Amino acid sequence: MKSVWPKSLPQKCQTHKMRNILGKLPRGVQGEMKRQIHRVFRAETYEQGLARGRKLVADYRDRYPNAMACLAKSLEECITCLKLPESHRRRGARRRPRVSRTASSNSWSVNGFWR
């Protein structure tokens, strides 16, 4: 990719990275670790996210070496989006439109708009 677009910024999928990390942790700590990793991914700035991520890795490296190695391996690529202006960052998951049908009507509603 660098040969074709040398100025591009590599961005790893945070969802898949989160799944990989959580898969290397005991179930009892997955919830708390997920919250802490989200704090890294949702930082205000790249520098803040990098500092949070490195601290998280340092704090838990001895207790969960495989999970922290997974995070450390591509931490920078997971938070590349934080280098972009806030308006260019995507937040939240893409979801299918909510479709509902009322009992009194044959009309369908997509995200609250009637067809």
C-alpha positions as CSV (number, residue, x, y, z in Angstrom):
1,M,0.0,0.0,0.0
2,K,2.9,2.4,0.8
3,S,4.3,2.0,-2.7
4,V,1.0,3.1,-4.3
5,W,-0.1,5.7,-1.7
6,P,3.1,6.7,0.1
7,K,1.4,9.4,2.2
8,S,-1.5,7.2,3.4
9,L,-2.0,6.5,7.1
10,P,-2.5,2.8,8.0
11,Q,-5.5,2.1,10.2
12,K,-6.2,-1.3,11.7
13,C,-9.8,-2.4,12.4
14,Q,-10.4,-1.6,16.1
15,T,-13.3,-4.1,16.3
16,H,-11.2,-7.0,15.1
17,K,-8.3,-6.0,17.3
18,M,-10.6,-5.8,20.3
19,R,-11.9,-9.3,19.6
20,N,-8.4,-10.6,19.3
21,I,-7.3,-9.1,22.6
22,L,-10.4,-10.2,24.5
23,G,-10.0,-13.7,23.1
24,K,-6.6,-13.9,24.9
25,L,-8.0,-12.8,28.3
26,P,-9.9,-14.8,31.0
27,R,-13.7,-14.1,30.8
28,G,-13.8,-12.5,34.2
29,V,-11.6,-9.6,33.2
30,Q,-12.8,-9.1,29.7
31,G,-15.5,-6.5,30.6
32,E,-13.0,-4.2,32.5
33,M,-10.3,-4.6,29.9
34,K,-12.8,-3.8,27.1
35,R,-13.6,-0.5,28.9
36,Q,-10.0,0.4,29.3
37,I,-9.1,-0.4,25.6
38,H,-12.1,1.7,24.5
39,R,-10.6,4.6,26.5
40,V,-7.5,4.2,24.4
41,F,-9.4,3.9,21.1
42,R,-11.7,6.9,21.9
43,A,-9.0,9.3,23.2
44,E,-9.3,12.9,22.3
45,T,-5.9,13.0,20.6
46,Y,-3.4,10.5,19.1
47,E,-0.8,11.4,21.7
48,Q,-3.3,10.8,24.5
49,G,-4.4,7.5,23.0
50,L,-0.8,6.4,22.6
51,A,0.0,7.3,26.2
52,R,-3.1,5.4,27.5
53,G,-2.3,2.4,25.4
54,R,1.3,2.2,26.5
55,K,0.3,2.6,30.1
56,L,-2.3,-0.2,29.8
57,V,0.3,-2.5,28.2
58,A,2.9,-1.7,30.9
59,D,0.3,-2.2,33.7
60,Y,-0.9,-5.6,32.5
61,R,2.0,-7.0,30.6
62,D,3.0,-9.4,33.4
63,R,-0.5,-10.5,34.2
64,Y,-1.8,-11.0,30.6
65,P,1.3,-11.2,28.4
66,N,-0.4,-12.5,25.2
67,A,-3.2,-10.0,25.3
68,M,-0.9,-7.1,25.9
69,A,1.5,-8.2,23.2
70,C,-1.4,-8.3,20.8
71,L,-2.3,-4.7,21.7
72,A,1.3,-3.4,21.7
73,K,2.0,-5.0,18.3
74,S,-0.3,-2.6,16.4
75,L,-1.3,0.1,18.9
76,E,-0.2,2.9,16.6
77,E,-2.1,1.5,13.6
78,C,-5.2,1.0,15.7
79,I,-5.4,4.7,16.7
80,T,-4.2,6.3,13.5
81,C,-7.7,7.7,13.1
82,L,-7.0,10.0,16.1
83,K,-4.6,11.9,13.9
84,L,-7.5,13.0,11.7
85,P,-9.8,15.9,12.5
86,E,-12.8,15.0,14.7
87,S,-15.2,15.5,11.9
88,H,-13.4,12.8,9.8
89,R,-13.5,10.1,12.5
90,R,-16.2,7.5,12.5
91,R,-17.8,6.7,15.8
92,G,-20.2,3.8,16.5
93,A,-20.9,0.8,14.4
94,R,-22.7,0.9,11.1
95,R,-26.1,-0.7,11.6
96,R,-28.8,-1.9,9.4
97,P,-31.8,0.4,9.3
98,R,-34.5,-0.4,11.9
99,V,-37.5,-1.6,10.1
100,S,-40.9,-1.9,11.8
101,R,-44.4,-2.6,10.7
102,T,-47.4,-1.3,12.6
103,A,-50.3,-3.6,13.3
104,S,-52.9,-1.1,12.0
105,S,-51.1,-0.4,8.8
106,N,-49.6,-2.1,5.8
107,S,-47.0,0.6,5.6
108,W,-43.4,0.0,6.6
109,S,-41.3,2.4,8.6
110,V,-37.5,2.6,8.1
111,N,-35.8,4.6,10.8
112,G,-39.1,6.4,11.6
113,F,-39.9,7.4,8.0
114,W,-43.0,5.8,6.4
115,R,-42.8,4.4,2.9
